[in-house]
């Protein structure tokens, strides 16, 4: 089934014609400006998506902190964060190859480790 795309202008036209809600699903795509315009004009977007498509998805931020037992299982005996970071780095490089920027990969791994609190 073809997708339907809505722009800021389309949302303005819908609001001008009295439309107060729009069903958004897998076949309906809105631009970022369309999301903003819908919010500004009070056009309700009925879907589970509450963020514009370019908004970052960072599910690890909402993940509860691990308990000590789970942390110990992940880390292994006498393993510090540096060792765990190296294991993760090696696994990622093995999986996707050398196409990843090493500095970016280290930053991402460190950020995730800081957010899951493996202490």
Buried (B, 14 or more C-beta within 10 A) or exposed (E): EEEEEBBBEBBBEBBEEEEEEBEBEEEBBBBEBBBBBBEEBEBEBEEEEEEBEEEEEEEEEEEEEBEEEEBEEBBEEEBEBEEBBBBBBEEBBEEEEEEBEEEEBBEBBEEBBEBBEBE
